[in-house]
Amino acid sequence: MLTRTEYRTQIRPILKGIHDFNLKLEVLDKIDFFSLSEFHQKNTKDEDIWKIIAFYVGQNIALIENDIEIYTKKNFVNHFNDLDGFIYRKTITAEDKMILQKYIKHWLKLLHDFGEFKSANGFLTCKEECIDMLNEKF
């Protein structure tokens, strides 16, 4: 969703194929979502992209921190009410973007603190868990 923004050159190389997970985290850490005004995607509206990003980040935080799985907008907003503007596709303000950026930084810190991620031959491992990235199997 960021391939048509100023981050295109950083994003494109890690999209095709299976790449080192740490490289993906490194690229995500450099993105300033606060500075983004448009995504310039042909088939997806900006408000839909903001919703997808906010929902994904919130889902991940809830799962990592509290082992809670979130699937509905209502449940999401119960946990992250300050992100409701994104979820309900309201006009996004600078303050909304700052709040989302803080959540993204928090999410990335959780991932960095979670453990050491190793990517090799299409498998991602961390601690005792291993994911087959090619076949998307746990």
The first five atom37 places (N, CA, C, CB, O) and aatype in JSON, in Angstrom:
{
  "aatype": [12, 10, 16, 1, 16, 6, 18, 1, 16, 5, 9, 1, 14, 9, 10, 11, 7, 9, 8, 3, 13, 2, 10, 11, 10, 6, 19, 10, 3, 11, 9, 3, 13, 13, 15, 10, 15, 6, 13, 8, 5, 11, 2, 16, 11, 3, 6, 3, 9, 17, 11, 9, 9, 0, 13, 18, 19, 7, 5, 2, 9, 0, 10, 9, 6, 2, 3, 9, 6, 9, 18, 16, 11, 11, 2, 13, 19, 2, 8, 13, 2, 3, 10, 3, 7, 13, 9, 18, 1, 11, 16, 9, 16, 0, 6, 3, 11, 12, 9, 10, 5, 11, 18, 9, 11, 8, 17, 10, 11, 10, 10, 8, 3, 13, 7, 6, 13, 11, 15, 0, 2, 7, 13, 10, 16, 4, 11, 6, 6, 4, 9, 3, 12, 10, 2, 6, 11, 13],
  "atom_mask": [
    [1, 1, 1, 1, 1],
    [1, 1, 1, 1, 1],
    [1, 1, 1, 1, 1],
    [1, 1, 1, 1, 1],
    [1, 1, 1, 1, 1],
    [1, 1, 1, 1, 1],
    [1, 1, 1, 1, 1],
    [1, 1, 1, 1, 1],
    [1, 1, 1, 1, 1],
    [1, 1, 1, 1, 1],
    [1, 1, 1, 1, 1],
    [1, 1, 1, 1, 1],
    [1, 1, 1, 1, 1],
    [1, 1, 1, 1, 1],
    [1, 1, 1, 1, 1],
    [1, 1, 1, 1, 1],
    [1, 1, 1, 0, 1],
    [1, 1, 1, 1, 1],
    [1, 1, 1, 1, 1],
    [1, 1, 1, 1, 1],
    [1, 1, 1, 1, 1],
    [1, 1, 1, 1, 1],
    [1, 1, 1, 1, 1],
    [1, 1, 1, 1, 1],
    [1, 1, 1, 1, 1],
    [1, 1, 1, 1, 1],
    [1, 1, 1, 1, 1],
    [1, 1, 1, 1, 1],
    [1, 1, 1, 1, 1],
    [1, 1, 1, 1, 1],
    [1, 1, 1, 1, 1],
    [1, 1, 1, 1, 1],
    [1, 1, 1, 1, 1],
    [1, 1, 1, 1, 1],
    [1, 1, 1, 1, 1],
    [1, 1, 1, 1, 1],
    [1, 1, 1, 1, 1],
    [1, 1, 1, 1, 1],
    [1, 1, 1, 1, 1],
    [1, 1, 1, 1, 1],
    [1, 1, 1, 1, 1],
    [1, 1, 1, 1, 1],
    [1, 1, 1, 1, 1],
    [1, 1, 1, 1, 1],
    [1, 1, 1, 1, 1],
    [1, 1, 1, 1, 1],
    [1, 1, 1, 1, 1],
    [1, 1, 1, 1, 1],
    [1, 1, 1, 1, 1],
    [1, 1, 1, 1, 1],
    [1, 1, 1, 1, 1],
    [1, 1, 1, 1, 1],
    [1, 1, 1, 1, 1],
    [1, 1, 1, 1, 1],
    [1, 1, 1, 1, 1],
    [1, 1, 1, 1, 1],
    [1, 1, 1, 1, 1],
    [1, 1, 1, 0, 1],
    [1, 1, 1, 1, 1],
    [1, 1, 1, 1, 1],
    [1, 1, 1, 1, 1],
    [1, 1, 1, 1, 1],
    [1, 1, 1, 1, 1],
    [1, 1, 1, 1, 1],
    [1, 1, 1, 1, 1],
    [1, 1, 1, 1, 1],
    [1, 1, 1, 1, 1],
    [1, 1, 1, 1, 1],
    [1, 1, 1, 1, 1],
    [1, 1, 1, 1, 1],
    [1, 1, 1, 1, 1],
    [1, 1, 1, 1, 1],
    [1, 1, 1, 1, 1],
    [1, 1, 1, 1, 1],
    [1, 1, 1, 1, 1],
    [1, 1, 1, 1, 1],
    [1, 1, 1, 1, 1],
    [1, 1, 1, 1, 1],
    [1, 1, 1, 1, 1],
    [1, 1, 1, 1, 1],
    [1, 1, 1, 1, 1],
    [1, 1, 1, 1, 1],
    [1, 1, 1, 1, 1],
    [1, 1, 1, 1, 1],
    [1, 1, 1, 0, 1],
    [1, 1, 1, 1, 1],
    [1, 1, 1, 1, 1],
    [1, 1, 1, 1, 1],
    [1, 1, 1, 1, 1],
    [1, 1, 1, 1, 1],
    [1, 1, 1, 1, 1],
    [1, 1, 1, 1, 1],
    [1, 1, 1, 1, 1],
    [1, 1, 1, 1, 1],
    [1, 1, 1, 1, 1],
    [1, 1, 1, 1, 1],
    [1, 1, 1, 1, 1],
    [1, 1, 1, 1, 1],
    [1, 1, 1, 1, 1],
    [1, 1, 1, 1, 1],
    [1, 1, 1, 1, 1],
    [1, 1, 1, 1, 1],
    [1, 1, 1, 1, 1],
    [1, 1, 1, 1, 1],
    [1, 1, 1, 1, 1],
    [1, 1, 1, 1, 1],
    [1, 1, 1, 1, 1],
    [1, 1, 1, 1, 1],
    [1, 1, 1, 1, 1],
    [1, 1, 1, 1, 1],
    [1, 1, 1, 1, 1],
    [1, 1, 1, 1, 1],
    [1, 1, 1, 1, 1],
    [1, 1, 1, 1, 1],
    [1, 1, 1, 0, 1],
    [1, 1, 1, 1, 1],
    [1, 1, 1, 1, 1],
    [1, 1, 1, 1, 1],
    [1, 1, 1, 1, 1],
    [1, 1, 1, 1, 1],
    [1, 1, 1, 1, 1],
    [1, 1, 1, 0, 1],
    [1, 1, 1, 1, 1],
    [1, 1, 1, 1, 1],
    [1, 1, 1, 1, 1],
    [1, 1, 1, 1, 1],
    [1, 1, 1, 1, 1],
    [1, 1, 1, 1, 1],
    [1, 1, 1, 1, 1],
    [1, 1, 1, 1, 1],
    [1, 1, 1, 1, 1],
    [1, 1, 1, 1, 1],
    [1, 1, 1, 1, 1],
    [1, 1, 1, 1, 1],
    [1, 1, 1, 1, 1],
    [1, 1, 1, 1, 1],
    [1, 1, 1, 1, 1],
    [1, 1, 1, 1, 1]
  ],
  "atom_positions": [
    [[0.8, -1.2, 0.0], [0.0, 0.0, 0.0], [0.85, 1.26, 0.0], [-0.91, 0.0, 1.18], [0.34, 2.37, -0.2]],
    [[2.14, 1.09, 0.23], [3.04, 2.24, 0.24], [3.89, 2.32, -1.03], [3.95, 2.17, 1.45], [4.79, 3.15, -1.13]],
    [[3.58, 1.47, -2.01], [4.4, 1.4, -3.22], [4.25, 2.62, -4.11], [4.04, 0.18, -4.0], [5.06, 2.82, -5.02]],
    [[3.25, 3.44, -3.89], [3.06, 4.64, -4.71], [3.26, 5.91, -3.87], [1.66, 4.64, -5.35], [2.71, 6.97, -4.18]],
    [[4.04, 5.77, -2.81], [4.38, 6.92, -1.97], [5.87, 7.18, -2.11], [3.99, 6.67, -0.46], [6.55, 6.51, -2.88]],
    [[6.37, 8.16, -1.37], [7.81, 8.45, -1.4], [8.66, 7.3, -0.86], [8.1, 9.72, -0.61], [9.89, 7.33, -0.98]],
    [[8.02, 6.3, -0.26], [8.74, 5.15, 0.28], [8.89, 4.02, -0.75], [8.03, 4.64, 1.52], [9.36, 2.93, -0.41]],
    [[8.49, 4.26, -1.96], [8.49, 3.24, -3.01], [9.83, 2.51, -3.13], [8.14, 3.89, -4.34], [9.87, 1.28, -3.17]],
    [[10.92, 3.25, -3.18], [12.23, 2.62, -3.39], [12.64, 1.74, -2.21], [13.29, 3.68, -3.63], [13.4, 0.79, -2.4]],
    [[12.17, 2.05, -1.02], [12.49, 1.22, 0.14], [11.57, 0.01, 0.24], [12.39, 2.05, 1.42], [11.98, -1.06, 0.7]],
    [[10.31, 0.18, -0.19], [9.3, -0.87, -0.05], [9.43, -1.93, -1.13], [7.92, -0.26, -0.1], [9.37, -3.13, -0.83]],
    [[9.6, -1.54, -2.37], [9.57, -2.47, -3.51], [10.53, -3.66, -3.36], [9.9, -1.74, -4.77], [10.11, -4.79, -3.63]],
    [[11.77, -3.46, -2.95], [12.68, -4.62, -2.89], [12.28, -5.72, -1.9], [14.04, -4.14, -2.53], [12.7, -6.86, -2.06]],
    [[11.48, -5.39, -0.9], [11.13, -6.42, 0.1], [9.75, -7.02, -0.12], [11.21, -5.83, 1.49], [9.29, -7.82, 0.7]],
    [[9.08, -6.65, -1.2], [7.75, -7.18, -1.46], [7.76, -8.5, -2.22], [6.95, -6.18, -2.21], [6.99, -9.4, -1.89]],
    [[8.59, -8.61, -3.2], [8.6, -9.81, -4.04], [9.47, -10.88, -3.4], [9.1, -9.48, -5.46], [10.62, -10.63, -3.04]],
    [[8.92, -12.05, -3.27], [9.69, -13.16, -2.71], [9.74, -13.13, -1.2], [0.0, 0.0, 0.0], [9.08, -12.31, -0.55]],
    [[10.52, -14.03, -0.65], [10.69, -14.14, 0.8], [11.99, -13.46, 1.19], [10.68, -15.64, 1.26], [13.07, -13.82, 0.71]],
    [[11.89, -12.48, 2.07], [13.07, -11.73, 2.5], [13.24, -11.83, 4.0], [12.96, -10.27, 2.08], [12.34, -12.24, 4.73]],
    [[14.41, -11.46, 4.44], [14.73, -11.45, 5.86], [13.7, -10.58, 6.61], [16.18, -10.92, 6.1], [13.5, -9.41, 6.28]],
    [[13.08, -11.17, 7.61], [12.05, -10.5, 8.39], [12.61, -9.24, 9.05], [11.47, -11.44, 9.46], [11.91, -8.23, 9.14]],
    [[13.84, -9.3, 9.49], [14.46, -8.15, 10.16], [14.61, -6.97, 9.2], [15.83, -8.54, 10.73], [14.52, -5.82, 9.62]],
    [[14.83, -7.25, 7.92], [14.91, -6.19, 6.92], [13.54, -5.51, 6.78], [15.38, -6.76, 5.56], [13.46, -4.29, 6.64]],
    [[12.48, -6.3, 6.82], [11.13, -5.73, 6.74], [10.86, -4.83, 7.95], [10.07, -6.86, 6.67], [10.31, -3.74, 7.81]],
    [[11.26, -5.29, 9.13], [11.08, -4.47, 10.33], [11.89, -3.17, 10.24], [11.5, -5.25, 11.59], [11.42, -2.11, 10.64]],
    [[13.08, -3.28, 9.69], [13.96, -2.11, 9.54], [13.32, -1.07, 8.61], [15.33, -2.55, 8.98], [13.34, 0.13, 8.91]],
    [[12.76, -1.53, 7.51], [12.1, -0.62, 6.57], [10.86, 0.0, 7.21], [11.72, -1.37, 5.27], [10.65, 1.21, 7.1]],
    [[10.05, -0.81, 7.88], [8.85, -0.28, 8.55], [9.2, 0.78, 9.59], [8.07, -1.42, 9.22], [8.48, 1.76, 9.76]],
    [[10.31, 0.58, 10.27], [10.73, 1.51, 11.32], [11.09, 2.88, 10.74], [11.93, 0.94, 12.08], [11.05, 3.88, 11.46]],
    [[11.44, 2.94, 9.47], [11.84, 4.2, 8.83], [10.67, 4.97, 8.24], [12.86, 3.92, 7.75], [10.84, 6.12, 7.82]],
    [[9.51, 4.37, 8.19], [8.36, 5.03, 7.57], [7.7, 5.98, 8.56], [7.34, 3.99, 7.07], [7.36, 5.61, 9.68]],
    [[7.54, 7.21, 8.12], [6.86, 8.22, 8.92], [5.42, 8.33, 8.41], [7.6, 9.61, 8.83], [5.14, 9.07, 7.47]],
    [[4.52, 7.6, 9.04], [3.12, 7.6, 8.62], [2.48, 8.97, 8.84], [2.35, 6.53, 9.39], [1.51, 9.32, 8.16]],
    [[3.02, 9.73, 9.77], [2.5, 11.07, 10.02], [2.64, 11.95, 8.78], [3.23, 11.71, 11.21], [1.78, 12.8, 8.52]],
    [[3.7, 11.76, 8.02], [3.96, 12.61, 6.85], [3.15, 12.2, 5.62], [5.43, 12.57, 6.52], [3.1, 12.96, 4.65]],
    [[2.54, 11.04, 5.64], [1.79, 10.58, 4.47], [0.45, 11.31, 4.36], [1.56, 9.06, 4.54], [-0.3, 11.41, 5.33]],
    [[0.17, 11.8, 3.16], [-1.12, 12.44, 2.95], [-1.96, 11.62, 1.97], [-0.93, 13.87, 2.42], [-3.19, 11.57, 2.1]],
    [[-1.32, 10.99, 0.99], [-2.02, 10.16, 0.02], [-1.2, 8.92, -0.28], [-2.31, 10.96, -1.27], [0.03, 8.93, -0.21]],
    [[-1.92, 7.84, -0.62], [-1.25, 6.59, -0.97], [-1.19, 6.37, -2.48], [-1.97, 5.42, -0.31], [-0.39, 5.55, -2.95]],
    [[-2.01, 7.07, -3.23], [-2.02, 7.02, -4.7], [-2.26, 5.63, -5.27], [-0.72, 7.55, -5.21], [-1.73, 5.3, -6.33]],
    [[-3.04, 4.82, -4.59], [-3.35, 3.48, -5.1], [-4.55, 3.56, -6.04], [-3.64, 2.49, -3.93], [-5.51, 4.3, -5.78]],
    [[-4.49, 2.82, -7.12], [-5.55, 2.87, -8.13], [-6.86, 2.26, -7.66], [-5.1, 2.17, -9.39], [-7.93, 2.82, -7.9]],
    [[-6.79, 1.13, -6.99], [-8.0, 0.37, -6.66], [-8.39, 0.42, -5.18], [-7.81, -1.04, -7.06], [-9.32, -0.28, -4.77]],
    [[-7.7, 1.22, -4.39], [-8.01, 1.28, -2.97], [-8.01, 2.74, -2.51], [-6.99, 0.44, -2.14], [-7.05, 3.47, -2.74]],
    [[-9.09, 3.14, -1.87], [-9.2, 4.5, -1.37], [-8.27, 4.69, -0.17], [-10.65, 4.83, -0.98], [-7.98, 3.75, 0.56]],
    [[-7.81, 5.92, 0.0], [-6.91, 6.22, 1.12], [-7.53, 5.85, 2.47], [-6.55, 7.71, 1.1], [-6.84, 5.3, 3.33]],
    [[-8.81, 6.15, 2.66], [-9.44, 5.85, 3.95], [-9.47, 4.34, 4.21], [-10.87, 6.43, 4.0], [-9.42, 3.91, 5.37]],
    [[-9.56, 3.55, 3.15], [-9.51, 2.09, 3.32], [-8.1, 1.63, 3.71], [-9.95, 1.38, 2.02], [-7.94, 0.72, 4.53]],
    [[-7.1, 2.26, 3.13], [-5.72, 1.91, 3.47], [-5.41, 2.28, 4.92], [-4.72, 2.61, 2.53], [-4.81, 1.49, 5.64]],
    [[-5.83, 3.46, 5.34], [-5.62, 3.85, 6.74], [-6.28, 2.85, 7.68], [-6.17, 5.28, 6.99], [-5.7, 2.47, 8.7]],
    [[-7.5, 2.43, 7.34], [-8.22, 1.46, 8.16], [-7.46, 0.15, 8.25], [-9.63, 1.21, 7.6], [-7.31, -0.42, 9.33]],
    [[-6.98, -0.34, 7.1], [-6.25, -1.61, 7.06], [-5.0, -1.53, 7.92], [-5.88, -1.98, 5.61], [-4.72, -2.44, 8.71]],
    [[-4.25, -0.46, 7.79], [-3.01, -0.3, 8.57], [-3.32, -0.26, 10.07], [-2.25, 0.98, 8.15], [-2.7, -0.98, 10.85]],
    [[-4.26, 0.58, 10.46], [-4.61, 0.71, 11.88], [-5.1, -0.63, 12.44], [-5.69, 1.8, 12.08], [-4.69, -1.04, 13.52]],
    [[-5.98, -1.3, 11.7], [-6.54, -2.56, 12.17], [-5.44, -3.61, 12.34], [-7.61, -3.07, 11.2], [-5.4, -4.32, 13.35]],
    [[-4.56, -3.71, 11.36], [-3.48, -4.68, 11.41], [-2.56, -4.44, 12.61], [-2.66, -4.63, 10.11], [-2.22, -5.38, 13.33]],
    [[-2.19, -3.2, 12.8], [-1.29, -2.87, 13.92], [-1.97, -3.16, 15.25], [-0.86, -1.39, 13.85], [-1.37, -3.77, 16.13]],
    [[-3.22, -2.72, 15.4], [-3.95, -2.98, 16.65], [-4.14, -4.47, 16.91], [0.0, 0.0, 0.0], [-3.96, -4.93, 18.03]],
    [[-4.5, -5.22, 15.87], [-4.64, -6.67, 16.01], [-3.36, -7.3, 16.54], [-5.03, -7.32, 14.67], [-3.38, -8.13, 17.45]],
    [[-2.24, -6.89, 15.95], [-0.95, -7.45, 16.35], [-0.59, -7.08, 17.79], [0.14, -6.97, 15.41], [-0.12, -7.93, 18.55]],
    [[-0.81, -5.85, 18.15], [-0.51, -5.43, 19.53], [-1.35, -6.23, 20.52], [-0.78, -3.91, 19.71], [-0.82, -6.75, 21.5]],
    [[-2.65, -6.34, 20.26], [-3.53, -7.09, 21.16], [-3.09, -8.55, 21.28], [-4.99, -7.02, 20.68], [-3.13, -9.12, 22.37]],
    [[-2.69, -9.13, 20.19], [-2.27, -10.53, 20.2], [-0.95, -10.71, 20.95], [-2.13, -11.05, 18.77], [-0.81, -11.63, 21.76]],
    [[0.02, -9.84, 20.68], [1.33, -9.96, 21.33], [1.25, -9.65, 22.82], [2.34, -9.03, 20.67], [1.78, -10.39, 23.64]],
    [[0.57, -8.55, 23.17], [0.54, -8.12, 24.57], [-0.42, -8.92, 25.44], [0.18, -6.67, 24.64], [-0.12, -9.21, 26.59]],
    [[-1.57, -9.27, 24.89], [-2.62, -9.85, 25.73], [-3.18, -11.18, 25.24], [-3.73, -8.89, 25.86], [-4.11, -11.72, 25.84]],
    [[-2.62, -11.7, 24.16], [-3.11, -12.95, 23.57], [-4.6, -12.85, 23.24], [-2.86, -14.13, 24.52], [-5.36, -13.81, 23.4]],
    [[-5.0, -11.67, 22.76], [-6.39, -11.41, 22.38], [-6.48, -11.32, 20.86], [-6.93, -10.11, 23.05], [-5.72, -10.59, 20.23]],
    [[-7.41, -12.06, 20.28], [-7.64, -12.0, 18.84], [-8.82, -11.08, 18.56], [-7.89, -13.41, 18.26], [-9.9, -11.24, 19.13]],
    [[-8.6, -10.11, 17.68], [-9.63, -9.14, 17.33], [-10.0, -9.32, 15.86], [-9.14, -7.68, 17.61], [-9.13, -9.33, 14.98]],
    [[-11.31, -9.45, 15.6], [-11.78, -9.64, 14.23], [-12.83, -8.63, 13.8], [-12.33, -11.02, 14.08], [-13.06, -8.46, 12.6]],
    [[-13.46, -7.95, 14.73], [-14.55, -7.03, 14.37], [-14.15, -5.58, 14.67], [-15.85, -7.39, 15.12], [-13.3, -5.31, 15.52]],
    [[-14.8, -4.67, 13.96], [-14.56, -3.25, 14.21], [-14.92, -2.88, 15.64], [-15.36, -2.39, 13.23], [-14.18, -2.17, 16.31]],
    [[-16.08, -3.36, 16.09], [-16.55, -3.04, 17.44], [-15.56, -3.5, 18.51], [-17.93, -3.68, 17.69], [-15.23, -2.75, 19.43]],
    [[-15.1, -4.72, 18.37], [-14.12, -5.26, 19.33], [-12.82, -4.46, 19.26], [-13.85, -6.76, 19.04], [-12.21, -4.18, 20.29]],
    [[-12.42, -4.12, 18.05], [-11.2, -3.32, 17.88], [-11.32, -1.99, 18.62], [-10.91, -3.08, 16.39], [-10.44, -1.62, 19.39]],
    [[-12.41, -1.28, 18.38], [-12.59, 0.04, 18.98], [-12.73, -0.06, 20.5], [-13.83, 0.73, 18.39], [-12.38, 0.88, 21.21]],
    [[-13.24, -1.18, 21.01], [-13.28, -1.38, 22.46], [-11.88, -1.41, 23.05], [-14.03, -2.67, 22.8], [-11.68, -0.99, 24.2]],
    [[-10.91, -1.9, 22.3], [-9.52, -1.98, 22.77], [-8.7, -0.74, 22.41], [-8.86, -3.22, 22.2], [-7.8, -0.34, 23.15]],
    [[-9.01, -0.15, 21.27], [-8.22, 0.98, 20.75], [-9.16, 2.1, 20.31], [-7.32, 0.52, 19.55], [-9.24, 2.43, 19.12]],
    [[-9.87, 2.68, 21.26], [-10.88, 3.69, 20.91], [-10.27, 4.94, 20.28], [-11.66, 4.08, 22.14], [-10.97, 5.67, 19.57]],
    [[-9.0, 5.21, 20.53], [-8.38, 6.38, 19.93], [-8.02, 6.18, 18.46], [-7.14, 6.76, 20.72], [-7.52, 7.09, 17.81]],
    [[-8.27, 4.97, 17.94], [-8.06, 4.71, 16.51], [-9.39, 4.57, 15.76], [-7.22, 3.44, 16.33], [-9.4, 4.13, 14.61]],
    [[-10.48, 4.94, 16.4], [-11.8, 4.75, 15.78], [-11.97, 5.53, 14.49], [-12.89, 5.15, 16.75], [-12.71, 5.1, 13.61]],
    [[-11.3, 6.67, 14.36], [-11.38, 7.45, 13.12], [-10.91, 6.67, 11.91], [0.0, 0.0, 0.0], [-11.47, 6.8, 10.82]],
    [[-9.88, 5.86, 12.1], [-9.37, 5.02, 11.01], [-10.35, 3.88, 10.72], [-7.98, 4.45, 11.37], [-10.65, 3.6, 9.56]],
    [[-10.83, 3.26, 11.76], [-11.69, 2.08, 11.61], [-13.02, 2.43, 10.96], [-11.93, 1.43, 12.97], [-13.54, 1.67, 10.14]],
    [[-13.57, 3.59, 11.33], [-14.86, 4.0, 10.77], [-14.69, 4.96, 9.6], [-15.71, 4.64, 11.85], [-15.65, 5.62, 9.19]],
    [[-13.49, 5.04, 9.06], [-13.18, 5.81, 7.85], [-13.63, 7.28, 7.95], [-13.85, 5.16, 6.65], [-14.23, 7.83, 7.03]],
    [[-13.31, 7.88, 9.08], [-13.61, 9.31, 9.26], [-12.47, 10.12, 8.65], [-13.8, 9.66, 10.78], [-11.47, 9.56, 8.21]],
    [[-12.62, 11.43, 8.62], [-11.54, 12.29, 8.16], [-10.36, 12.15, 9.13], [-12.01, 13.78, 8.05], [-10.52, 12.31, 10.34]],
    [[-9.19, 11.86, 8.58], [-8.0, 11.63, 9.41], [-7.3, 12.96, 9.64], [-7.04, 10.6, 8.73], [-6.95, 13.67, 8.7]],
    [[-7.09, 13.28, 10.9], [-6.41, 14.52, 11.28], [-4.93, 14.25, 11.56], [-7.09, 15.15, 12.53], [-4.49, 13.1, 11.62]],
    [[-4.18, 15.32, 11.71], [-2.77, 15.2, 12.07], [-2.63, 14.5, 13.42], [-2.09, 16.6, 12.11], [-1.72, 13.69, 13.62]],
    [[-3.52, 14.8, 14.34], [-3.49, 14.15, 15.65], [-3.74, 12.65, 15.53], [-4.53, 14.79, 16.6], [-3.09, 11.85, 16.2]],
    [[-4.68, 12.26, 14.67], [-4.94, 10.84, 14.43], [-3.69, 10.14, 13.93], [-6.09, 10.66, 13.43], [-3.36, 9.04, 14.37]],
    [[-2.99, 10.78, 12.99], [-1.77, 10.19, 12.43], [-0.69, 10.06, 13.48], [-1.26, 11.03, 11.25], [0.06, 9.08, 13.5]],
    [[-0.6, 11.05, 14.38], [0.39, 10.96, 15.46], [0.08, 9.79, 16.38], [0.43, 12.27, 16.27], [0.99, 9.08, 16.8]],
    [[-1.18, 9.59, 16.68], [-1.58, 8.47, 17.54], [-1.24, 7.15, 16.86], [-3.1, 8.54, 17.87], [-0.69, 6.25, 17.48]],
    [[-1.58, 7.03, 15.57], [-1.26, 5.8, 14.84], [0.24, 5.57, 14.79], [-1.84, 5.85, 13.42], [0.7, 4.44, 14.97]],
    [[1.02, 6.62, 14.55], [2.47, 6.49, 14.5], [3.02, 5.97, 15.83], [3.13, 7.84, 14.14], [3.95, 5.17, 15.85]],
    [[2.45, 6.44, 16.94], [2.89, 5.95, 18.26], [2.58, 4.47, 18.42], [2.21, 6.76, 19.38], [3.39, 3.71, 18.95]],
    [[1.4, 4.05, 17.95], [1.06, 2.62, 18.0], [2.0, 1.8, 17.12], [-0.4, 2.4, 17.56], [2.41, 0.7, 17.51]],
    [[2.34, 2.32, 15.97], [3.24, 1.59, 15.07], [4.62, 1.45, 15.73], [3.37, 2.32, 13.7], [5.21, 0.37, 15.68]],
    [[5.11, 2.5, 16.32], [6.41, 2.44, 17.01], [6.35, 1.45, 18.18], [6.83, 3.85, 17.53], [7.29, 0.69, 18.41]],
    [[5.24, 1.46, 18.9], [5.06, 0.53, 20.02], [5.03, -0.91, 19.51], [3.76, 0.85, 20.78], [5.67, -1.79, 20.09]],
    [[4.3, -1.16, 18.42], [4.22, -2.49, 17.82], [5.6, -2.97, 17.37], [3.26, -2.47, 16.63], [5.96, -4.13, 17.6]],
    [[6.37, -2.09, 16.72], [7.71, -2.47, 16.28], [8.62, -2.76, 17.47], [8.31, -1.36, 15.41], [9.46, -3.66, 17.4]],
    [[8.47, -2.0, 18.55], [9.27, -2.28, 19.76], [8.89, -3.65, 20.33], [9.05, -1.18, 20.84], [9.76, -4.41, 20.74]],
    [[7.59, -3.96, 20.35], [7.16, -5.28, 20.83], [7.8, -6.39, 20.0], [5.62, -5.41, 20.77], [8.25, -7.4, 20.54]],
    [[7.84, -6.2, 18.69], [8.45, -7.2, 17.81], [9.95, -7.32, 18.06], [8.19, -6.86, 16.34], [10.49, -8.42, 18.1]],
    [[10.62, -6.18, 18.22], [12.07, -6.21, 18.49], [12.36, -6.89, 19.84], [12.64, -4.77, 18.49], [13.34, -7.61, 19.97]],
    [[11.5, -6.65, 20.82], [11.7, -7.22, 22.15], [11.22, -8.68, 22.26], [10.97, -6.38, 23.18], [11.57, -9.38, 23.21]],
    [[10.45, -9.12, 21.29], [9.86, -10.46, 21.34], [10.92, -11.55, 21.31], [8.9, -10.66, 20.17], [10.8, -12.58, 21.99]],
    [[11.95, -11.32, 20.54], [13.02, -12.32, 20.43], [13.8, -12.1, 19.16], [0.0, 0.0, 0.0], [13.57, -11.13, 18.43]],
    [[14.71, -12.99, 18.89], [15.54, -12.88, 17.7], [14.88, -13.64, 16.55], [16.97, -13.42, 17.97], [14.68, -14.85, 16.62]],
    [[14.56, -12.91, 15.5], [13.94, -13.51, 14.32], [15.04, -13.93, 13.35], [12.95, -12.53, 13.64], [15.96, -13.16, 13.07]],
    [[14.94, -15.15, 12.84], [15.89, -15.64, 11.85], [15.12, -16.11, 10.63], [16.76, -16.8, 12.43], [14.16, -16.88, 10.74]],
    [[15.55, -15.64, 9.47], [14.95, -16.04, 8.21], [15.95, -16.84, 7.42], [14.48, -14.81, 7.4], [17.08, -16.4, 7.21]],
    [[15.55, -18.04, 6.97], [16.43, -18.88, 6.15], [15.6, -19.87, 5.35], [17.47, -19.62, 7.04], [14.71, -20.54, 5.89]],
    [[15.89, -19.96, 4.07], [15.25, -20.93, 3.19], [13.73, -20.91, 3.25], [15.73, -22.32, 3.52], [13.08, -21.95, 3.18]],
    [[13.16, -19.73, 3.39], [11.71, -19.6, 3.39], [11.06, -19.85, 4.75], [0.0, 0.0, 0.0], [9.84, -19.86, 4.86]],
    [[11.88, -20.06, 5.78], [11.33, -20.29, 7.12], [11.71, -19.13, 8.03], [11.86, -21.64, 7.71], [12.82, -18.6, 7.97]],
    [[10.77, -18.74, 8.87], [11.0, -17.7, 9.85], [10.91, -18.35, 11.22], [9.97, -16.52, 9.71], [9.9, -18.98, 11.55]],
    [[11.96, -18.2, 12.01], [11.95, -18.78, 13.35], [12.2, -17.69, 14.4], [13.02, -19.89, 13.47], [12.92, -16.72, 14.17]],
    [[11.58, -17.9, 15.55], [11.78, -17.04, 16.71], [11.43, -17.89, 17.92], [10.91, -15.72, 16.64], [10.35, -18.47, 18.01]],
    [[12.37, -17.95, 18.84], [12.21, -18.8, 20.02], [11.97, -20.24, 19.55], [11.02, -18.29, 20.93], [12.77, -20.78, 18.79]],
    [[10.91, -20.85, 19.98], [10.63, -22.24, 19.62], [9.62, -22.35, 18.46], [10.1, -23.0, 20.83], [9.17, -23.45, 18.14]],
    [[9.27, -21.24, 17.86], [8.26, -21.25, 16.8], [8.91, -21.12, 15.43], [7.26, -20.12, 17.02], [9.93, -20.45, 15.26]],
    [[8.29, -21.8, 14.45], [8.79, -21.76, 13.09], [7.61, -21.65, 12.12], [9.65, -23.02, 12.77], [6.62, -22.36, 12.25]],
    [[7.74, -20.74, 11.16], [6.7, -20.53, 10.16], [7.29, -20.78, 8.79], [6.1, -19.1, 10.26], [8.35, -20.26, 8.44]],
    [[6.58, -21.59, 8.01], [6.93, -21.82, 6.61], [6.35, -20.64, 5.82], [6.38, -23.21, 6.08], [5.15, -20.61, 5.55]],
    [[7.19, -19.69, 5.46], [6.72, -18.48, 4.8], [6.28, -18.75, 3.35], [7.8, -17.42, 4.82], [5.44, -18.02, 2.82]],
    [[6.82, -19.76, 2.74], [6.47, -20.07, 1.36], [5.05, -20.61, 1.26], [7.45, -21.07, 0.78], [4.29, -20.25, 0.36]],
    [[4.69, -21.48, 2.18], [3.37, -22.11, 2.19], [2.41, -21.53, 3.24], [3.51, -23.59, 2.42], [1.28, -21.97, 3.38]],
    [[2.92, -20.51, 3.97], [2.14, -19.83, 5.0], [1.55, -20.83, 5.99], [1.03, -19.0, 4.37], [0.35, -20.82, 6.28]],
    [[2.42, -21.69, 6.51], [2.01, -22.68, 7.51], [2.81, -22.47, 8.77], [2.18, -24.13, 6.97], [3.99, -22.12, 8.72]],
    [[2.16, -22.69, 9.88], [2.78, -22.55, 11.2], [3.26, -23.9, 11.67], [1.79, -21.93, 12.23], [3.81, -24.01, 12.77]]
  ]
}
